[in-house]
Each structure stands twice: as C-alpha cells, then as structure tokens.
Amino acid sequence: MRFEGSSEYVATPDLMLAVNAAITLKRPLLVKGEPGTGKTMLAVEVAKSLGVPLLEWHVKSTTKAQQGLYEYDAVSRLRDSQLGDPRVQDIRNYIVQGTLWQAFSADHPVVLLIDEVDKADIEFPNDLLREIDRMEFYVYETRELVRAKHRPIVFITSNNEKELPDAFLRRCFFHYIRFPDKETMERIVEVHYPTLKKTLLREALDVFFEIRDVPGMKKKPSTSELLDWLKLLLAEDIPQEALRSKDRKTIIPPLHGALLKNEQDVHLFERLVFMSRSGKQ
C-alpha cells in the first residue's frame, strides 16, 4: 500500500513520504500542525485513496484509553438481571467494543484515526503503549486475548495542547504539517473552487496572508477559515475591488468574521491597516 495523494487533498511530497514511511515501518503516524491544516482530513483521504475503511476515534478531555478497547456495561446487566432477562448469563452481551477492538477484528486492513490525542489526560497516550506496540489486548471479563487480524494504518493527530510522553513518541513516525505557502494554498483552493477567478483568488490570498502576518494576532486564520471566507465571497458575489476598499468605513475586508474570530484581533488589524494607509497619504 502506497499513498500517492488524491484529487481532493493537496499533499506535499514530504507529507506523502511520511505517510508511506509510517506504513512501511508499521508504526502510527503522529501528525501535528496548526488547527485547520488538514490533519484529520489526511486520514480520511488516505483511506479513500487506498480503498480501505476508516475508523475514527475522536478524543475528548474526558476520554479514557480503556474506551478505545472496550467497556463493560455493568448497569445494563444489573437492570436486566432484575427483569429476569436470560442474556445476563453471558457477560459478552454487555461488552461494548471500542474503536481499537473494531480495527483489530476487521477482516481486512483499515485506517484508524485517533484524533486530537492531546485533549485527553496526560496518561492517555501511555495507557495505549502496549496495545499500539503489540497490536493486542486482554479482556479480563471474558478472559480472552484480542489480537489484530491485520495491523491497521494508524493516524494520530495532535494540536500541541499537551506534551506527549517520550515512550509514546518513540513508537510513532512524526510529521509536522507546515502552514501552506501561497502557491500550495492556491492549489488547495482550486481543488475546492475550480471556477474561482484567478484575480479574485490572488487578491483574497494577499489579504489572507496579510492578516496572518499581523504581529500579535491571537488567533491566526487557518486554511479551513480561508475556504469558508471564499465561499461567502462567492455566495454574496463580492467583487475583488471590495477587498481593497480605500473607504475608511470599510477598513477591514468584507465578511471578515470568517477569518477574525475575536474582537482583539479585529481591533489590532483595523489599527495596523489604518496606520498603513495614513502613512501612504
């Protein structure tokens, strides 16, 4: 299996190399990068490209590693025993398979996405070390060992909210998705909006990267936010001239709420643009 990119996802050569290296080494690919740079979509597109199913485990702050393996529903079993349900005789009826178990028991290779691993408790990655390394785990309630029929292609994403343990990092192949440059961003936009006029695209990209380059910006706009903004520009039929209006009442670009997500950044951008224009007069 080799990932050669797809028509719906612009993958740089180094990103494709990282995916294929992880597949060759049979290790999870740990992907970091700014929010909105396509970390989650990478797993989706690799699954599509390779023609294999995708299993997704979206991690939350309350997620425990055990939930990825299985959960024992003792409450339901107690309730059923009180109602005289004969199913209580077999504990397997109350074992709920987690995403890892589903991936391990699949009859063919799958892509397994563990999304935003850094959201959970710091012990979460450590608790998965054995399972990820050995591709097996033990179910104590039924006294059975679950082994992977086929090693899944594992993608793990992180937004760098927490440092990950060294022991966990040793078991992964790492890749950082750098924020796209203008040329790459233009290719990304063309995938989503192939009929977009080149002049409008270039003007919009100039404004977008100008906003990202503002020093002190609390929340820089991401790729996904750029795509949202372009969608609105097209829906409202905003001309490219409006993106560089010299009217001081419209000092920031139209529909900027898709790009600037808090009032501090709006005020900061307004002040800098105002100072820039005043200096040119």
C-alpha positions as CSV (number, residue, x, y, z in Angstrom):
1,M,0.0,0.0,0.0
2,R,1.3,3.4,-1.0
3,F,-0.3,6.8,-0.7
4,E,0.2,8.9,-3.9
5,G,-2.1,11.8,-3.0
6,S,-5.7,12.4,-4.2
7,S,-7.6,14.8,-6.3
8,E,-9.4,16.1,-3.3
9,Y,-6.5,16.6,-1.0
10,V,-3.3,18.5,-1.8
11,A,-0.5,16.6,-0.2
12,T,3.1,17.9,-0.4
13,P,5.8,15.4,-1.3
14,D,7.2,15.3,2.2
15,L,3.7,14.5,3.6
16,M,3.2,11.6,1.2
17,L,6.7,10.4,2.1
18,A,5.8,10.5,5.8
19,V,2.6,8.5,5.2
20,N,4.4,5.8,3.3
21,A,7.2,5.7,5.8
22,A,4.8,5.0,8.6
23,I,3.1,2.3,6.5
24,T,6.4,0.7,5.8
25,L,7.6,0.8,9.4
26,K,4.2,-0.4,10.6
27,R,4.1,2.5,13.1
28,P,1.5,5.1,13.9
29,L,1.9,8.4,12.0
30,L,1.8,11.2,14.6
31,V,0.6,14.4,12.7
32,K,1.0,17.9,14.3
33,G,0.2,21.3,12.8
34,E,-1.9,24.3,13.3
35,P,-5.7,23.7,13.6
36,G,-7.3,23.7,10.2
37,T,-4.2,22.4,8.2
38,G,-5.9,19.2,7.2
39,K,-4.6,16.7,9.9
40,T,-7.9,14.9,10.3
41,M,-8.7,15.0,6.6
42,L,-5.4,13.3,5.8
43,A,-6.6,10.1,7.4
44,V,-9.9,10.4,5.5
45,E,-8.2,10.9,2.2
46,V,-5.6,8.1,2.7
47,A,-8.4,5.7,3.4
48,K,-10.2,6.7,0.3
49,S,-7.0,6.6,-1.8
50,L,-6.1,3.1,-0.5
51,G,-9.7,1.9,-0.8
52,V,-9.9,0.7,2.8
53,P,-12.5,1.5,5.6
54,L,-11.9,4.4,8.0
55,L,-12.5,4.1,11.8
56,E,-12.4,7.3,13.7
57,W,-11.8,7.8,17.5
58,H,-12.3,11.5,18.4
59,V,-10.7,12.1,21.7
60,K,-12.2,14.4,24.3
61,S,-11.0,15.8,27.6
62,T,-12.9,13.0,29.4
63,T,-11.8,10.2,27.1
64,K,-10.0,7.2,28.7
65,A,-7.8,4.8,26.8
66,Q,-10.0,1.8,28.0
67,Q,-12.9,3.2,26.0
68,G,-10.9,2.6,22.8
69,L,-10.6,-1.1,23.7
70,Y,-14.0,-2.0,25.2
71,E,-16.4,-1.0,28.0
72,Y,-18.3,-3.3,30.3
73,D,-21.9,-2.2,30.8
74,A,-22.5,-3.4,34.3
75,V,-25.5,-1.1,34.8
76,S,-27.4,-2.7,31.9
77,R,-26.5,-6.2,33.2
78,L,-27.8,-5.3,36.6
79,R,-31.0,-3.9,35.2
80,D,-31.6,-7.0,33.0
81,S,-30.9,-9.3,36.0
82,Q,-33.6,-7.5,37.9
83,L,-36.0,-8.0,35.0
84,G,-35.1,-11.7,34.6
85,D,-33.5,-11.3,31.2
86,P,-31.7,-14.6,30.3
87,R,-29.0,-12.6,28.5
88,V,-27.3,-11.9,31.8
89,Q,-25.9,-15.4,31.8
90,D,-23.4,-14.4,29.1
91,I,-21.2,-11.5,30.1
92,R,-20.3,-11.0,26.4
93,N,-23.7,-9.4,25.9
94,Y,-22.6,-6.5,28.0
95,I,-19.1,-5.9,26.5
96,V,-19.2,-2.9,24.1
97,Q,-16.3,-3.0,21.6
98,G,-14.3,0.2,21.2
99,T,-12.7,1.6,18.1
100,L,-9.4,-0.2,18.6
101,W,-11.2,-3.6,19.0
102,Q,-13.1,-2.9,15.8
103,A,-9.9,-2.1,14.0
104,F,-8.2,-5.2,15.4
105,S,-11.1,-7.6,14.5
106,A,-11.6,-6.3,10.9
107,D,-11.2,-8.9,8.3
108,H,-9.1,-6.6,6.2
109,P,-6.7,-3.7,6.9
110,V,-8.3,-0.4,7.9
111,V,-7.2,3.2,8.6
112,L,-7.6,4.0,12.2
113,L,-7.7,7.7,13.2
114,I,-7.1,8.7,16.8
115,D,-8.0,12.4,16.6
116,E,-6.6,15.1,18.9
117,V,-4.8,12.8,21.3
118,D,-3.5,15.7,23.3
119,K,-7.0,16.7,24.5
120,A,-7.2,13.8,27.0
121,D,-5.4,13.3,30.3
122,I,-1.6,13.1,30.1
123,E,-1.7,9.4,31.0
124,F,-3.9,8.6,27.9
125,P,-1.1,8.0,25.4
126,N,0.9,5.9,28.0
127,D,-2.2,3.7,28.5
128,L,-2.2,2.8,24.8
129,L,1.5,2.0,24.5
130,R,1.2,-1.8,24.8
131,E,-1.9,-2.0,22.5
132,I,-0.3,0.1,19.8
133,D,3.0,-1.7,20.1
134,R,1.9,-5.3,20.3
135,M,-1.5,-4.9,18.5
136,E,-3.3,-6.9,21.2
137,F,-5.1,-6.5,24.5
138,Y,-6.7,-8.7,27.2
139,V,-10.4,-8.7,28.1
140,Y,-10.5,-9.5,31.8
141,E,-14.2,-10.0,32.0
142,T,-14.2,-12.8,29.3
143,R,-10.6,-13.9,29.8
144,E,-9.7,-13.6,26.1
145,L,-6.8,-12.1,24.3
146,V,-7.8,-9.9,21.3
147,R,-5.1,-9.8,18.6
148,A,-5.2,-7.7,15.4
149,K,-6.0,-9.8,12.4
150,H,-4.4,-7.1,10.3
151,R,-2.3,-4.2,11.5
152,P,-4.3,-1.1,11.0
153,I,-2.7,2.1,9.4
154,V,-2.9,4.4,12.4
155,F,-3.0,8.2,12.3
156,I,-2.7,10.2,15.5
157,T,-3.3,13.9,15.4
158,S,-2.3,16.5,18.0
159,N,-2.7,20.3,18.3
160,N,0.2,20.6,20.7
161,E,-2.1,21.3,23.7
162,K,0.0,19.0,25.8
163,E,3.4,17.4,25.6
164,L,3.3,13.8,24.7
165,P,5.3,11.2,26.7
166,D,8.7,10.2,25.2
167,A,7.8,6.5,25.4
168,F,4.7,7.2,23.2
169,L,6.7,9.3,20.7
170,R,9.3,6.5,20.3
171,R,6.6,4.3,18.9
172,C,5.4,6.8,16.2
173,F,6.7,8.3,13.0
174,F,6.3,12.0,13.3
175,H,5.4,14.7,10.7
176,Y,4.6,18.3,11.2
177,I,2.3,19.8,8.6
178,R,3.7,23.3,7.9
179,F,1.2,26.0,7.0
180,P,0.9,26.1,3.2
181,D,2.7,28.9,1.3
182,K,0.8,30.9,-1.3
183,E,1.5,28.5,-4.1
184,T,0.3,25.5,-2.2
185,M,-2.7,27.4,-0.9
186,E,-3.7,28.3,-4.4
187,R,-3.7,24.6,-5.3
188,I,-5.8,23.8,-2.3
189,V,-8.3,26.5,-3.2
190,E,-8.5,25.3,-6.8
191,V,-9.5,21.8,-5.5
192,H,-12.5,23.3,-3.7
193,Y,-13.4,26.1,-6.1
194,P,-12.1,25.3,-9.5
195,T,-14.1,28.0,-11.2
196,L,-12.9,30.8,-9.0
197,K,-11.4,33.7,-10.9
198,K,-7.7,33.9,-10.6
199,T,-7.7,37.7,-10.0
200,L,-10.2,37.3,-7.1
201,L,-8.2,34.3,-5.7
202,R,-4.9,36.3,-5.7
203,E,-6.4,39.3,-4.1
204,A,-8.1,37.2,-1.5
205,L,-4.9,35.3,-0.7
206,D,-3.0,38.6,-0.4
207,V,-5.5,39.8,2.2
208,F,-5.5,36.4,4.0
209,F,-1.7,36.2,4.3
210,E,-1.6,39.9,5.3
211,I,-3.9,39.1,8.2
212,R,-1.8,36.1,9.2
213,D,1.4,38.2,9.2
214,V,0.0,40.7,11.6
215,P,2.3,40.5,14.7
216,G,0.5,39.9,18.0
217,M,-2.5,38.1,16.3
218,K,-4.2,36.0,18.9
219,K,-5.9,33.5,16.5
220,K,-4.4,33.4,13.0
221,P,-6.9,32.3,10.3
222,S,-6.5,28.8,9.1
223,T,-6.9,27.0,5.7
224,S,-10.5,25.9,6.6
225,E,-11.4,29.5,7.5
226,L,-10.0,30.8,4.2
227,L,-12.2,28.3,2.4
228,D,-15.2,29.4,4.4
229,W,-14.4,33.1,3.6
230,L,-14.1,32.4,-0.2
231,K,-17.4,30.5,-0.1
232,L,-19.1,33.6,1.4
233,L,-17.4,35.9,-1.1
234,L,-18.8,33.8,-4.0
235,A,-22.2,33.5,-2.4
236,E,-22.5,37.3,-1.9
237,D,-20.9,38.0,-5.2
238,I,-18.3,40.3,-3.6
239,P,-16.0,41.9,-6.3
240,Q,-12.3,41.8,-5.8
241,E,-12.2,45.6,-5.6
242,A,-14.1,45.4,-2.3
243,L,-11.2,43.5,-0.7
244,R,-9.0,46.6,-1.0
245,S,-11.5,49.3,-0.4
246,K,-10.0,52.7,0.4
247,D,-13.1,53.8,2.2
248,R,-12.1,54.2,5.9
249,K,-15.5,52.9,6.9
250,T,-14.6,49.5,5.4
251,I,-11.1,49.3,6.6
252,I,-11.2,45.5,7.1
253,P,-12.2,43.1,4.4
254,P,-15.9,42.2,3.9
255,L,-17.3,39.1,5.8
256,H,-14.1,39.2,7.9
257,G,-16.0,37.2,10.6
258,A,-14.9,34.1,8.8
259,L,-11.3,35.0,9.3
260,L,-11.0,37.0,12.5
261,K,-12.6,35.2,15.5
262,N,-12.2,37.6,18.4
263,E,-12.5,41.4,18.9
264,Q,-8.9,41.9,19.9
265,D,-7.7,40.6,16.5
266,V,-10.3,42.8,14.7
267,H,-9.2,45.9,16.5
268,L,-5.5,45.1,16.0
269,F,-5.9,44.6,12.3
270,E,-8.0,47.8,12.0
271,R,-5.3,49.8,13.7
272,L,-2.5,48.4,11.6
273,V,-4.3,48.9,8.3
274,F,-5.4,52.4,9.3
275,M,-1.8,53.3,10.2
276,S,-0.5,51.8,7.0
277,R,-3.0,53.8,4.8
278,S,-2.4,57.0,6.7
279,G,1.3,56.7,6.2
280,K,0.8,56.4,2.4
281,Q,-1.2,59.6,2.2
